[in-house]
Amino acid sequence: MPEGILCNKNKVTTLEHLQALLADKSGKQYYQEMNNLDVDAKALWDLVQKTCKSRIRTWLEICTHCGLCADSCFYYLANHKDPQQVPSYKIQSTLGQIIRRKGQVDNAFMQMAMDTAFCKCTCCTRCGVYCPLGIDTGVMFSYLRGLLFSQGFTPWEMKIGTGMHRVYRAQMDVTTEDWVDTCSWMAEENADDWPGLEIPVDKENADILYTVNAREPKHYPEDIAQAAILFHVAGENWTVPSEGWEETSLAMFAGDWEACKLQVESVYAAMDRLKPKRMVVTECGHAYRATVIEGPYWAGLKTGKTPIESLHYVEWVAEALRAGKLKIDPAKKIKEPVTYQDSCNYIRNGGLWEAARYIMSQIAEDFREMTPSREHNFCCGGGGGLNGIGRYREQRNVGLRVKRDQILATGAKLVVAPCHNCWDAIRDLEEVYEIGIRWSFLKPLLINMIEVPEHLKPAE
């Protein structure tokens, strides 16, 4: 059977197709169909010839198989230094083979490549920091995921995620009406405690356009309220867009580059429509990477920059603390030992470690660095979409051991994790290994320790 009903080379563009995938619990039918999916070798090789540029080809050629990338990979370390987990081996045995064989590969090979690309690499790009030749295996795995997606070999959850982006322009089924209603609900819910609190929607010429992760309106609406409270206390002139509010990109994880472009263009259209001065991205690493770092290239912007200045949430918090817009009550600082999870996407790939350290210097009395930290920190263990793929849950849990040991070595019981994937992975780490830790975004911590001006306090 060359094409299945659910598992095929077609992109999910309709609600009916999306609902059919969602109805296939755990992807049982989807993966059965994948076993019979034909590989169109000619189309695969044509795509490689069209898209595999000199950088990736050069990296594959100059790799000396020295193995110096091995210890940079948390999966290699977590799996008892298995040679098959060395980054250079993983990419040469997958993407390297596709190119050497000129696309002449079969179903079994493509499933092995899919398992490797999605289960043995989170595209954290740490290996690229340590390769003496500057080879970034994470970037190559992102490219490989695109090739796999073009042939229908992508995990069930990733296929659903790309469909969500195409149908809803969000990684979850949150409509414009759902989003606007959630903002109104959160403003009303907190109005008594915070007089004058608003969540302005589609306000033109605001200083800040605030954009979020779809998981917030879907599962954590209090996060939106917390952001509103902090903007309120800081006296910011801000707004959220009714459309173009979603920053994340499961399409980036899946390798659906067309959907990546559609998603990011919806955010840029909101910028053009509302004319804000700057954009602030919520506490999410891959959302920042997708929209601020990668997005301009997907959208064809020659500047390589977003249409307006764009900041990750840690940048705004650091700025607000430095300017005195937010003031910390010294008596309410974190007293217990606390550590910080450096997200791959906004720390290593975005360079924002100093902003994060400034925040911790202001809110914690006993801050303890992980070893290693900053741009050298290990992936949380759930990046690149791995957190959400049931097929690979057992292997994901093995990978969490490295982060577990890093946290234990600090002696901290609280982990600050201003990134949704990191937050999820550390939550799951505690569930699996029970090491007795707590984890938190920045927003709830800040609300509990900021000084609130008298005029913003509720009446007695």
Buried (B, 14 or more C-beta within 10 A) or exposed (E): EEBBEBBBBEBBEEEEBBEBBEEBEEBEBBBEBBEEBBBBBEEBBEBBEEEBEEBBEEBBEEBEEEEBBBEBBBBBBBBEEBEEBBBBBBBBBBBBBBBEEEBBBEBEBBBBBBBBBBBBBBBBBBBBBBBEEEBBBBBBBBBBBBBBBBBBBBBBBBBBBBBBBBBBBBBBBBEBEBBBEBBEBBBEEBEEEBEEBBBBBBBEEBEBBBBBBBBBBBEBBBBBBBBBBBBBBBEBEBBBBBBBBBBBBBBBBBBBBBBBBBBBBBBBBBBEBBEBEBBBBBBBBBBBBBBBBBBBEBBEBEEEEBBBEBBBBBBBBBBBBEEEBBBBEEEEBBEEBBBBBBBBBBBBBBEBBEBBBBBBEBBBEBBBBBEEBBBBBBBBBBBBBBBBBEBBBEBBBBBBBBBBBBBEEBEBBBBBBBBBBBBBBBBBBBEBBEEEBBBBBBBEBBBEBBEBEEEBEEEE
